[in-house]
Amino acid sequence: MGGCLMLSKAIFCDFDGTITELEIFVALMRHFAPEAAAQVLPEIYAQRLGLREGLPRILEGIPSQRWPEMEDFVRGTVLRPGLEHLLASAREAAVPFIVVTGGFTRMAEIVLEPYRADIHAIHGLEVDCSGPTLRVFSPWQDAHELVAKRQVLAHYQPRTALCIGDSITDLRVARDCPLVCARDRLAQYLQEEGKAFIPFETLDDVNAALAARGWWKEGADAP
Ligand SMILES: [Mg+2]
């Protein structure tokens, strides 16, 4: 988690459905816990059930012995175009790129292994496989979420921040962030709340939007 960095800018990027083309964490839950996922996920999306309560109901029914199979499930995940360019821009401008996932940290580590040198940190859901079924936890949990992304933002305290996301797990941090790139469900939620955001489909769109706002200029205080 690192010490007290005085960051002027930082990027907080979701993993599932943002870096990856598809929601791999949702696919994982539907594959390994189909009944619980069918019951609980619609409640979460409708904001009738919090992630803090909902995710363990799905995940903690999965036998621990299936974990290696779950790791295999995410290998070969297709990434959204533009990650490499976005990471290169961030590296050249010395802007830390922090992956914050509401899914498993381990899964993001597996998929992002080829890009790991350009990623400052990956924070997400941790798993304990020592019991008969999975147990999930996170150092970032709060009253509402297991991985409260806004806690991660508060930890780094950059002077300005961008968050990039696509779904419900990004909503609370997006409300706190001065600049937001959103697609899919997150874009809908923000539209309903009247919060401004930059729409994107590929990470090249994000890269271009940041270039236009002077984010890649050295010492520039954007947005
Ligand atoms: Mg997502």
py3Dmol code that shows the C-alpha trace and the ligand (Angstrom):
import py3Dmol

protein = """\
ATOM      1  CA  MET A   1       0.000   0.000   0.000  1.00  0.00           C
ATOM      2  CA  GLY A   2       3.020   2.222   0.102  1.00  0.00           C
ATOM      3  CA  GLY A   3       3.807   5.263   2.149  1.00  0.00           C
ATOM      4  CA  CYS A   4       2.748   8.853   1.854  1.00  0.00           C
ATOM      5  CA  LEU A   5       3.266   9.822  -1.767  1.00  0.00           C
ATOM      6  CA  MET A   6       2.500  13.409  -2.676  1.00  0.00           C
ATOM      7  CA  LEU A   7       0.791  12.766  -5.961  1.00  0.00           C
ATOM      8  CA  SER A   8      -0.331  15.581  -8.181  1.00  0.00           C
ATOM      9  CA  LYS A   9      -2.321  13.288 -10.454  1.00  0.00           C
ATOM     10  CA  ALA A  10      -3.344   9.661 -10.361  1.00  0.00           C
ATOM     11  CA  ILE A  11      -5.516   7.349 -12.434  1.00  0.00           C
ATOM     12  CA  PHE A  12      -7.817   4.874 -10.689  1.00  0.00           C
ATOM     13  CA  CYS A  13      -8.942   2.301 -13.200  1.00  0.00           C
ATOM     14  CA  ASP A  14     -11.507  -0.441 -12.762  1.00  0.00           C
ATOM     15  CA  PHE A  15     -10.670  -3.882 -14.125  1.00  0.00           C
ATOM     16  CA  ASP A  16     -13.790  -5.853 -15.113  1.00  0.00           C
ATOM     17  CA  GLY A  17     -15.569  -4.450 -18.140  1.00  0.00           C
ATOM     18  CA  THR A  18     -13.161  -1.494 -18.187  1.00  0.00           C
ATOM     19  CA  ILE A  19      -9.728  -2.973 -18.837  1.00  0.00           C
ATOM     20  CA  THR A  20     -11.319  -6.254 -19.892  1.00  0.00           C
ATOM     21  CA  GLU A  21     -13.757  -6.329 -22.780  1.00  0.00           C
ATOM     22  CA  LEU A  22     -16.302  -8.335 -20.768  1.00  0.00           C
ATOM     23  CA  GLU A  23     -17.294  -8.537 -17.104  1.00  0.00           C
ATOM     24  CA  ILE A  24     -15.077 -11.450 -16.193  1.00  0.00           C
ATOM     25  CA  PHE A  25     -15.903 -11.315 -12.459  1.00  0.00           C
ATOM     26  CA  VAL A  26     -19.627 -11.536 -13.176  1.00  0.00           C
ATOM     27  CA  ALA A  27     -18.984 -14.375 -15.638  1.00  0.00           C
ATOM     28  CA  LEU A  28     -16.921 -16.102 -12.946  1.00  0.00           C
ATOM     29  CA  MET A  29     -19.723 -15.820 -10.382  1.00  0.00           C
ATOM     30  CA  ARG A  30     -22.326 -17.013 -12.898  1.00  0.00           C
ATOM     31  CA  HIS A  31     -20.146 -19.987 -13.821  1.00  0.00           C
ATOM     32  CA  PHE A  32     -19.075 -21.112 -10.340  1.00  0.00           C
ATOM     33  CA  ALA A  33     -22.154 -20.070  -8.326  1.00  0.00           C
ATOM     34  CA  PRO A  34     -24.983 -19.935 -10.891  1.00  0.00           C
ATOM     35  CA  GLU A  35     -27.940 -20.115  -8.500  1.00  0.00           C
ATOM     36  CA  ALA A  36     -26.665 -17.581  -5.983  1.00  0.00           C
ATOM     37  CA  ALA A  37     -25.542 -15.253  -8.795  1.00  0.00           C
ATOM     38  CA  ALA A  38     -28.971 -15.398 -10.480  1.00  0.00           C
ATOM     39  CA  GLN A  39     -30.620 -14.547  -7.180  1.00  0.00           C
ATOM     40  CA  VAL A  40     -28.274 -11.871  -5.835  1.00  0.00           C
ATOM     41  CA  LEU A  41     -26.857  -9.969  -8.850  1.00  0.00           C
ATOM     42  CA  PRO A  42     -30.148  -8.388  -9.959  1.00  0.00           C
ATOM     43  CA  GLU A  43     -30.655  -7.121  -6.401  1.00  0.00           C
ATOM     44  CA  ILE A  44     -27.185  -5.526  -6.451  1.00  0.00           C
ATOM     45  CA  TYR A  45     -27.726  -3.869  -9.850  1.00  0.00           C
ATOM     46  CA  ALA A  46     -31.070  -2.483  -8.694  1.00  0.00           C
ATOM     47  CA  GLN A  47     -29.232  -1.025  -5.665  1.00  0.00           C
ATOM     48  CA  ARG A  48     -31.557  -2.917  -3.320  1.00  0.00           C
ATOM     49  CA  LEU A  49     -28.662  -4.907  -1.874  1.00  0.00           C
ATOM     50  CA  GLY A  50     -25.168  -3.600  -1.060  1.00  0.00           C
ATOM     51  CA  LEU A  51     -21.999  -5.185  -2.450  1.00  0.00           C
ATOM     52  CA  ARG A  52     -20.699  -5.727   1.070  1.00  0.00           C
ATOM     53  CA  GLU A  53     -23.586  -8.050   1.834  1.00  0.00           C
ATOM     54  CA  GLY A  54     -24.291  -9.395  -1.625  1.00  0.00           C
ATOM     55  CA  LEU A  55     -20.897 -10.570  -2.894  1.00  0.00           C
ATOM     56  CA  PRO A  56     -20.112 -12.913   0.032  1.00  0.00           C
ATOM     57  CA  ARG A  57     -23.561 -14.521  -0.459  1.00  0.00           C
ATOM     58  CA  ILE A  58     -22.447 -15.523  -3.936  1.00  0.00           C
ATOM     59  CA  LEU A  59     -18.744 -16.189  -3.429  1.00  0.00           C
ATOM     60  CA  GLU A  60     -18.700 -17.862  -0.045  1.00  0.00           C
ATOM     61  CA  GLY A  61     -20.795 -20.771  -1.349  1.00  0.00           C
ATOM     62  CA  ILE A  62     -18.015 -21.806  -3.744  1.00  0.00           C
ATOM     63  CA  PRO A  63     -15.860 -24.742  -2.551  1.00  0.00           C
ATOM     64  CA  SER A  64     -12.226 -23.695  -1.984  1.00  0.00           C
ATOM     65  CA  GLN A  65     -10.974 -26.618  -4.047  1.00  0.00           C
ATOM     66  CA  ARG A  66     -12.412 -24.952  -7.150  1.00  0.00           C
ATOM     67  CA  TRP A  67     -10.088 -21.937  -6.842  1.00  0.00           C
ATOM     68  CA  PRO A  68      -7.417 -23.237  -9.305  1.00  0.00           C
ATOM     69  CA  GLU A  69     -10.203 -23.811 -11.833  1.00  0.00           C
ATOM     70  CA  MET A  70     -11.332 -20.217 -11.254  1.00  0.00           C
ATOM     71  CA  GLU A  71      -7.820 -18.938 -11.969  1.00  0.00           C
ATOM     72  CA  ASP A  72      -7.808 -20.933 -15.215  1.00  0.00           C
ATOM     73  CA  PHE A  73     -11.180 -19.402 -16.115  1.00  0.00           C
ATOM     74  CA  VAL A  74      -9.702 -15.890 -16.343  1.00  0.00           C
ATOM     75  CA  ARG A  75      -6.594 -16.787 -18.339  1.00  0.00           C
ATOM     76  CA  GLY A  76      -6.826 -15.529 -21.907  1.00  0.00           C
ATOM     77  CA  THR A  77      -9.323 -12.788 -20.985  1.00  0.00           C
ATOM     78  CA  VAL A  78      -9.697 -10.325 -23.876  1.00  0.00           C
ATOM     79  CA  LEU A  79      -8.663  -6.754 -23.054  1.00  0.00           C
ATOM     80  CA  ARG A  80     -10.298  -3.574 -24.263  1.00  0.00           C
ATOM     81  CA  PRO A  81      -8.206  -1.899 -26.991  1.00  0.00           C
ATOM     82  CA  GLY A  82      -5.856   0.888 -25.951  1.00  0.00           C
ATOM     83  CA  LEU A  83      -4.492  -0.284 -22.599  1.00  0.00           C
ATOM     84  CA  GLU A  84      -0.916  -0.357 -23.842  1.00  0.00           C
ATOM     85  CA  HIS A  85      -1.087   3.224 -25.178  1.00  0.00           C
ATOM     86  CA  LEU A  86      -2.806   4.555 -22.074  1.00  0.00           C
ATOM     87  CA  LEU A  87      -0.181   2.936 -19.836  1.00  0.00           C
ATOM     88  CA  ALA A  88       2.617   4.354 -22.006  1.00  0.00           C
ATOM     89  CA  SER A  89       1.169   7.887 -21.771  1.00  0.00           C
ATOM     90  CA  ALA A  90       0.821   7.573 -17.996  1.00  0.00           C
ATOM     91  CA  ARG A  91       4.369   6.242 -17.675  1.00  0.00           C
ATOM     92  CA  GLU A  92       5.851   9.068 -19.778  1.00  0.00           C
ATOM     93  CA  ALA A  93       3.947  11.698 -17.782  1.00  0.00           C
ATOM     94  CA  ALA A  94       4.832   9.950 -14.484  1.00  0.00           C
ATOM     95  CA  VAL A  95       1.144   9.624 -13.560  1.00  0.00           C
ATOM     96  CA  PRO A  96       0.589   6.522 -11.403  1.00  0.00           C
ATOM     97  CA  PHE A  97      -1.908   4.077 -12.907  1.00  0.00           C
ATOM     98  CA  ILE A  98      -3.689   2.232 -10.124  1.00  0.00           C
ATOM     99  CA  VAL A  99      -6.009  -0.677 -10.829  1.00  0.00           C
ATOM    100  CA  VAL A 100      -8.884  -0.932  -8.387  1.00  0.00           C
ATOM    101  CA  THR A 101     -11.111  -3.928  -8.864  1.00  0.00           C
ATOM    102  CA  GLY A 102     -14.284  -4.955  -7.082  1.00  0.00           C
ATOM    103  CA  GLY A 103     -13.308  -8.486  -8.140  1.00  0.00           C
ATOM    104  CA  PHE A 104     -10.349 -10.589  -7.084  1.00  0.00           C
ATOM    105  CA  THR A 105      -6.899  -8.952  -6.986  1.00  0.00           C
ATOM    106  CA  ARG A 106      -5.389 -12.284  -7.991  1.00  0.00           C
ATOM    107  CA  MET A 107      -7.428 -12.446 -11.214  1.00  0.00           C
ATOM    108  CA  ALA A 108      -6.327  -8.936 -12.232  1.00  0.00           C
ATOM    109  CA  GLU A 109      -2.706  -9.892 -11.432  1.00  0.00           C
ATOM    110  CA  ILE A 110      -2.970 -12.941 -13.721  1.00  0.00           C
ATOM    111  CA  VAL A 111      -4.532 -11.067 -16.641  1.00  0.00           C
ATOM    112  CA  LEU A 112      -2.351  -7.947 -16.335  1.00  0.00           C
ATOM    113  CA  GLU A 113       0.934  -9.782 -15.848  1.00  0.00           C
ATOM    114  CA  PRO A 114       2.397  -8.605 -19.205  1.00  0.00           C
ATOM    115  CA  TYR A 115       1.661  -4.945 -18.279  1.00  0.00           C
ATOM    116  CA  ARG A 116       2.548  -5.128 -14.603  1.00  0.00           C
ATOM    117  CA  ALA A 117       5.690  -2.945 -14.820  1.00  0.00           C
ATOM    118  CA  ASP A 118       3.571   0.066 -15.864  1.00  0.00           C
ATOM    119  CA  ILE A 119       0.917  -0.449 -13.185  1.00  0.00           C
ATOM    120  CA  HIS A 120       1.616   1.254  -9.862  1.00  0.00           C
ATOM    121  CA  ALA A 121      -0.617  -1.079  -7.803  1.00  0.00           C
ATOM    122  CA  ILE A 122      -3.548  -3.477  -8.040  1.00  0.00           C
ATOM    123  CA  HIS A 123      -6.094  -3.354  -5.209  1.00  0.00           C
ATOM    124  CA  GLY A 124      -9.133  -5.586  -4.903  1.00  0.00           C
ATOM    125  CA  LEU A 125     -10.805  -8.495  -3.224  1.00  0.00           C
ATOM    126  CA  GLU A 126      -8.628 -11.013  -1.392  1.00  0.00           C
ATOM    127  CA  VAL A 127      -9.505 -14.653  -0.939  1.00  0.00           C
ATOM    128  CA  ASP A 128      -8.877 -17.197   1.805  1.00  0.00           C
ATOM    129  CA  CYS A 129      -9.016 -20.765   0.495  1.00  0.00           C
ATOM    130  CA  SER A 130      -8.027 -22.478   3.770  1.00  0.00           C
ATOM    131  CA  GLY A 131     -11.607 -23.413   4.719  1.00  0.00           C
ATOM    132  CA  PRO A 132     -14.096 -25.687   2.907  1.00  0.00           C
ATOM    133  CA  THR A 133     -15.555 -22.733   0.997  1.00  0.00           C
ATOM    134  CA  LEU A 134     -14.017 -19.454  -0.160  1.00  0.00           C
ATOM    135  CA  ARG A 135     -13.877 -16.578   2.262  1.00  0.00           C
ATOM    136  CA  VAL A 136     -13.526 -13.096   0.791  1.00  0.00           C
ATOM    137  CA  PHE A 137     -12.234  -9.927   2.390  1.00  0.00           C
ATOM    138  CA  SER A 138     -10.430  -6.715   1.561  1.00  0.00           C
ATOM    139  CA  PRO A 139      -8.276  -4.173   3.374  1.00  0.00           C
ATOM    140  CA  TRP A 140     -10.489  -1.531   1.730  1.00  0.00           C
ATOM    141  CA  GLN A 141     -13.877  -2.560   3.061  1.00  0.00           C
ATOM    142  CA  ASP A 142     -16.308  -0.071   4.559  1.00  0.00           C
ATOM    143  CA  ALA A 143     -19.932  -0.267   5.684  1.00  0.00           C
ATOM    144  CA  HIS A 144     -21.221  -0.563   2.104  1.00  0.00           C
ATOM    145  CA  GLU A 145     -18.636  -2.364   0.012  1.00  0.00           C
ATOM    146  CA  LEU A 146     -15.969  -5.031   0.336  1.00  0.00           C
ATOM    147  CA  VAL A 147     -13.695  -3.013  -1.929  1.00  0.00           C
ATOM    148  CA  ALA A 148     -14.648   0.592  -1.287  1.00  0.00           C
ATOM    149  CA  LYS A 149     -12.840   2.259  -4.161  1.00  0.00           C
ATOM    150  CA  ARG A 150     -13.242   5.672  -2.573  1.00  0.00           C
ATOM    151  CA  GLN A 151     -11.087   4.396   0.329  1.00  0.00           C
ATOM    152  CA  VAL A 152      -8.306   3.725  -2.175  1.00  0.00           C
ATOM    153  CA  LEU A 153      -8.660   7.244  -3.585  1.00  0.00           C
ATOM    154  CA  ALA A 154      -8.555   8.643  -0.036  1.00  0.00           C
ATOM    155  CA  HIS A 155      -5.430   6.596   0.691  1.00  0.00           C
ATOM    156  CA  TYR A 156      -3.434   8.064  -2.197  1.00  0.00           C
ATOM    157  CA  GLN A 157      -4.897  11.578  -1.889  1.00  0.00           C
ATOM    158  CA  PRO A 158      -3.722  12.905  -5.261  1.00  0.00           C
ATOM    159  CA  ARG A 159      -4.343  16.597  -5.926  1.00  0.00           C
ATOM    160  CA  THR A 160      -6.418  15.567  -8.896  1.00  0.00           C
ATOM    161  CA  ALA A 161      -7.728  12.185  -9.899  1.00  0.00           C
ATOM    162  CA  LEU A 162      -9.313  10.428 -12.808  1.00  0.00           C
ATOM    163  CA  CYS A 163     -11.399   7.336 -12.346  1.00  0.00           C
ATOM    164  CA  ILE A 164     -12.316   5.020 -15.182  1.00  0.00           C
ATOM    165  CA  GLY A 165     -15.144   2.554 -14.768  1.00  0.00           C
ATOM    166  CA  ASP A 166     -18.196   0.810 -16.103  1.00  0.00           C
ATOM    167  CA  SER A 167     -20.472  -0.364 -13.333  1.00  0.00           C
ATOM    168  CA  ILE A 168     -21.955  -0.181  -9.845  1.00  0.00           C
ATOM    169  CA  THR A 169     -18.654  -0.763  -8.017  1.00  0.00           C
ATOM    170  CA  ASP A 170     -17.348   2.488  -9.530  1.00  0.00           C
ATOM    171  CA  LEU A 171     -20.303   4.653  -8.615  1.00  0.00           C
ATOM    172  CA  ARG A 172     -19.282   5.890  -5.168  1.00  0.00           C
ATOM    173  CA  VAL A 173     -15.684   6.711  -6.163  1.00  0.00           C
ATOM    174  CA  ALA A 174     -16.961   8.401  -9.342  1.00  0.00           C
ATOM    175  CA  ARG A 175     -19.032  10.756  -7.175  1.00  0.00           C
ATOM    176  CA  ASP A 176     -15.829  11.755  -5.334  1.00  0.00           C
ATOM    177  CA  CYS A 177     -13.600  12.070  -8.402  1.00  0.00           C
ATOM    178  CA  PRO A 178     -13.040  15.390 -10.214  1.00  0.00           C
ATOM    179  CA  LEU A 179     -12.772  13.613 -13.564  1.00  0.00           C
ATOM    180  CA  VAL A 180     -14.603  10.435 -14.580  1.00  0.00           C
ATOM    181  CA  CYS A 181     -14.499   8.291 -17.703  1.00  0.00           C
ATOM    182  CA  ALA A 182     -17.558   6.059 -17.816  1.00  0.00           C
ATOM    183  CA  ARG A 183     -19.239   3.518 -19.988  1.00  0.00           C
ATOM    184  CA  ASP A 184     -22.162   1.114 -19.719  1.00  0.00           C
ATOM    185  CA  ARG A 185     -24.009   0.973 -16.355  1.00  0.00           C
ATOM    186  CA  LEU A 186     -21.770   3.581 -14.714  1.00  0.00           C
ATOM    187  CA  ALA A 187     -22.577   6.058 -17.500  1.00  0.00           C
ATOM    188  CA  GLN A 188     -26.291   5.406 -16.914  1.00  0.00           C
ATOM    189  CA  TYR A 189     -26.065   5.853 -13.137  1.00  0.00           C
ATOM    190  CA  LEU A 190     -24.107   9.111 -13.516  1.00  0.00           C
ATOM    191  CA  GLN A 191     -26.496  10.406 -16.152  1.00  0.00           C
ATOM    192  CA  GLU A 192     -29.403   9.767 -13.775  1.00  0.00           C
ATOM    193  CA  GLU A 193     -27.566  11.620 -10.995  1.00  0.00           C
ATOM    194  CA  GLY A 194     -26.595  14.529 -13.245  1.00  0.00           C
ATOM    195  CA  LYS A 195     -22.844  14.035 -12.679  1.00  0.00           C
ATOM    196  CA  ALA A 196     -20.636  14.980 -15.636  1.00  0.00           C
ATOM    197  CA  PHE A 197     -18.432  12.302 -17.174  1.00  0.00           C
ATOM    198  CA  ILE A 198     -16.443  11.539 -20.317  1.00  0.00           C
ATOM    199  CA  PRO A 199     -17.971   8.621 -22.228  1.00  0.00           C
ATOM    200  CA  PHE A 200     -15.584   6.031 -23.628  1.00  0.00           C
ATOM    201  CA  GLU A 201     -15.601   2.730 -25.443  1.00  0.00           C
ATOM    202  CA  THR A 202     -11.886   1.996 -25.867  1.00  0.00           C
ATOM    203  CA  LEU A 203      -8.988   3.015 -23.658  1.00  0.00           C
ATOM    204  CA  ASP A 204      -7.676   4.962 -26.652  1.00  0.00           C
ATOM    205  CA  ASP A 205     -10.729   7.211 -26.130  1.00  0.00           C
ATOM    206  CA  VAL A 206      -9.573   7.779 -22.537  1.00  0.00           C
ATOM    207  CA  ASN A 207      -6.013   8.457 -23.675  1.00  0.00           C
ATOM    208  CA  ALA A 208      -7.213  11.049 -26.201  1.00  0.00           C
ATOM    209  CA  ALA A 209      -9.555  12.736 -23.673  1.00  0.00           C
ATOM    210  CA  LEU A 210      -6.681  13.081 -21.206  1.00  0.00           C
ATOM    211  CA  ALA A 211      -4.325  14.402 -23.887  1.00  0.00           C
ATOM    212  CA  ALA A 212      -6.949  17.026 -24.791  1.00  0.00           C
ATOM    213  CA  ARG A 213      -7.118  18.067 -21.120  1.00  0.00           C
ATOM    214  CA  GLY A 214      -3.346  18.450 -20.836  1.00  0.00           C
ATOM    215  CA  TRP A 215      -2.928  15.476 -18.515  1.00  0.00           C
ATOM    216  CA  TRP A 216       0.180  14.230 -20.279  1.00  0.00           C
ATOM    217  CA  LYS A 217       2.029  17.539 -20.096  1.00  0.00           C
ATOM    218  CA  GLU A 218       4.714  17.549 -17.470  1.00  0.00           C
ATOM    219  CA  GLY A 219       3.855  19.558 -14.362  1.00  0.00           C
ATOM    220  CA  ALA A 220       0.452  20.492 -15.744  1.00  0.00           C
ATOM    221  CA  ASP A 221      -2.272  20.655 -13.125  1.00  0.00           C
ATOM    222  CA  ALA A 222      -5.255  19.231 -14.937  1.00  0.00           C
ATOM    223  CA  PRO A 223      -8.193  18.894 -15.390  1.00  0.00           C
TER     224      PRO A 223
END
"""
ligand_1 = """\
1
MG
Mg -16.247 -2.992 -13.860
"""
view = py3Dmol.view(width=600, height=400)
view.addModel(protein, "pdb")
view.setStyle({"model": 0}, {"cartoon": {"style": "trace"}})
view.addModel(ligand_1, "xyz")
view.setStyle({"model": 1}, {"stick": {}})
view.zoomTo()
view.show()
